[in-house]
Every structure is written in C-alpha cells, then in structure tokens.
C-alpha cells in the first residue's frame, strides 16, 4: 500500500477553482458525516478525506449565461445553503439564480445556453462556527504547523469560505474598512491640528477655541472607530489562547495601546512639555498605515478599485527579510568592521562628527552603502592615503559586490514570497471569518441559523462551455485562424464556412497542416471524450452492477472511512 501524504505537504492546488475538475459524481444515498466525526473516527486521514471526498458533483444542466454571470458577479462560483444534501438541483438553483440575477444585470452582448455544474459539500454542518464547522479546526491545525496553507484551496473549504463571505463576513469586513478609514482620517486631522497647539492650556480652555474643539472631536472619533477592532482582537485571543500570538497581532495591540495612551495624555494634559506625546503620535502614524496590510491580504482593494492582484506588500516584505536574514547579518558585520576601522582612522580628526565614535561611524556606513563615499572628508583627514584606500575597499565590497548580490537574492526571495497568492488570500479569508465568528456571542449565533445551514451547495460554469476565444497566450492562433478562414485571398471573414482539415491532410507529413487546426481538432476530441465519460459515469451511477468504463479512471466514492484508499 502506498504511503499517505503528510498533512503539512503542499496539495498543489492550481488556482481558485482548478481542483473542482477532479470532483466525482455523487453516489446514491451517501451517509452524512460531520467534521467532529471525521476527527474522532479517523484523525489520520481528515485532510485526505476533505481533499478526495469533501465535495461531490450532483449533476449538470443548462442556463442562460447572462443569468449565471449576473449571479456570479465576478466570483468563481455561486453558493447556497440548504438543510438537505440531495435536492432537485436544477429546479432549486434556477429559482435561486433568478433572485441573484435581479440584483445585478449583466450586459453580455448576446445570451446563450451554457452548461453549469452543481456540487454539494459532503460534510454536514461544515458552515457551522467555531469547532463545529470546517474552518476553525483547519485554522487551529495550520497554526500548530500540522497542515499546509494549500488546504484552504480545497474545493470543500473554498465553498464554505465563499458561502460565509457572501452571507455575513464580507459585509462585516466592509464595515471594518469604513471604521478603519474613519480612524485613519480622524487621527490624521488630529495630528495636523495638534502641531500648533498651546500645551499650556487646560482641557476647559482648549475646548473654547475652534482648533481645540476639532482636536478633541477627532481624537475621540478615532478612539471610537478603534473599538470594533479591539473587540475582535479580544475574541481572537480568547479563541486561540497561545496560538494567537504573532507579529501582526502584537503590532495590532501596540497600535491600540498607543491610541489609548495618546488620548489619555492629551485629554489629561499629562507630560505635554516632555515630548513623549509627539513620539507616540509619530509611531502611531506609521503603525496605522501598517493596518492596511489586513485589507490587502483579503484582496479588498482589488475588489473595490478594480484589478485582480491579491498582493500583500507587508507580509511579502516580512517573508523576504526572514529568508535573507543571514545575508543581512553578514552585511551588518561588514559595516561594523568598517565602522570600527574608520573610527580608529579618524581618531585625530574629531572635527568630523561622522566618525567621532563607533555609533556615528555605523550610521555613516549605512549612508555610504546607499549613497557612496564622501571623498572630500577622506582627503581632508590626517591620513588621506589610508582613508582613500579604505573607502575604495568599502565601496567595492559593499556598493559593487554585496549590494548587487543582495538585489539578486531579494528578487529570488520575492518571487517565492509572492507565489500562490490566491491560496494565501483564501487563508487570510479563513482567518478573517474565524475572527468574526469567535467574536459573535453565542446567543446571537443562535439567531443566525440561515448563515449556518446543514449543507453548502455550489454552482459553477463548466470551464469547457465558456466561449472566451482563448486559443493562445499571444493571440497568434487567432490571427492564423482568421487568415485560414478568409482563404488568404482577401475574402471577407464569414463569406465561407471554416472547414476542418481532412484526415489525410492531418496525417500526411508534407501536407503543411497548420498548428492551430491540429489544436482545434484535438480540443474537439477531448471535448467528445469528456462528454462520453460523463455519460458513462451517469450510467454507472444508475446501474452500479455494470462493469467499469474503460474511459474513466474514477472509482466509486465512500464516506464511511478511508480504509479503501
């Protein structure tokens, strides 16, 4: 028997919905199974079960693409909750699509019938919150290092996340974004108005002036807009305990503490002359902009302002720094060595503050590494020859060799850090959803029964049914096909039908058959093969006693255990 893959190995999910192509057609009367039953009965194969049997295909039917595209609204698929796993999917989905399509009409130019595929998450109560559902146990497992983040790209997990996001989580994140914008704008106004404030005034005297009123109002508004984030953070701390601690959560707590401290010092008129308030405000300005990383991880900006990038600059920088930490340590050691050398060399030239002590020399090395050596200082020293030689060595070692190598190392590290951004975005969605659910009180969760159905159903367009015209990455095949269709003689396109190459022409070695025609022929053969395979699967579902089809390598699914693997 083959060894089972480890849970913390990458599952190599290609994209947001590529793994759906491997989902099998459901067998009749499949027994129900919950997440907790999976964990208790067979903890060694939970991930394998979710990957192979977490979603089953109910069937296919046709709808107008204008209705389906309007219902999808840019998403990879449409989700729906139900108390039943086996439903009359064509009738139920047709009614649901009509409701969704009324909310947003999509002008498709023309409308046609497209094939859509109906799926169901084969795990009961997968959309439940906390430990009863699917998301929370997977996050705990991931935080403990027990599984790879590609687990969140599995079809079953994708479906649950998309359902939760569309029902309530997406609206809450939009509310959080508005609170953050209020916090950011209010604090920015406070920072600008606070610059010229008379620190000798009491709070009562401050509230008499227009500038003072604006300062206090903006400060209180920023504090109020911060409160929802504090509540969510406390809920996450309670839910995850020791697993909550991370760099970003620590920075969040520091941001909340600074905001509360700034308000207390300013309104209490405490130590205003010491400069501590200015230091806290300066650090808060930087940390507030770091908070934007939370929304960039969720691909929120591309959804609001357009585009498809889910790039998270802050987390990518963190991964790059961790990846090149030993290289950076070596650079710091080199700078320290040259800083000590310059400090000793300029011990008779104390008028040059850049090298008056080791600390100033180290700061000067940072400046020289980025901007080059100041030769005027070297020539004006008491040892100009030694200073010039030392400067040339430093410039060659740091500016020419090590910094160039650092650029290449960082480029390679950045490439690895930005790989699989779609899967990392799904992980960020899962974390955001679980944070919200851990904050919602239990008595409110009981009233949200519509958000926690027994089963999650999914509908997506069959990728082979899409008429996108994408036959080549550079569009060369499109030009070649148009040239072939026009007969290469200036005949208008559409004046004569396109003909497929003959069998003899395709087989002949010197027939000059175009690569685009062969590609189109192979595409048609593949399409017919998949249609035959689908019919064979449907036939074997209806009559299980038939021998297996030679066209299908699929095996029947079982949800009792993983012993058949």
ABEGO torsion letter per residue (X at the ends): XBBBBBAABBAGBABAAAAAAABBBBBBGBBBBBAAAAAAABAAAAAAAAAAAABBBAEBBBBBAAAAAAAAGGBABBBBBBABABBBAAAAAAAAAAAAAAABBBBAGBBBBBBBBBBBBABBGAABBEAABAAAAAAAAAAAGABBAAAAABAAAAAAAAAAAAAAAAAAAAAAAAAAAAAAAAAAAAAAAAAABBAABBAAAAAABAAAAAAAAAAAAAAAAAAAAAAAAAAAAAAAEAAABBAAAAAAAAAAAAAAAAAAAAAAGBGAAAGAAAAAAAAAAAAAAAAAAAAAAAGAAAAAAEEABABBAAAAAAAAAAAAAAAAAAAAAAAAAAAAAAAAAAAABAABAAAABAAAAAAAAAAAAAAEBBAAAAAABABAAAAAAAAAAAAAAAAAAAAAAAAAAAAAAAAAAABGAAAAAAAAAAAAAAAAAAABBAAAAAAAAAABBABBBBBBBBAAABBAGBABAAGAAAAAAAAAAAGGAGBBBGABBBBBBBAAAAABAAAGBBAAAAAAAAAAAAAAAAAAAAAAAAAAAABAABBBBAABABBBBBAABAAAX
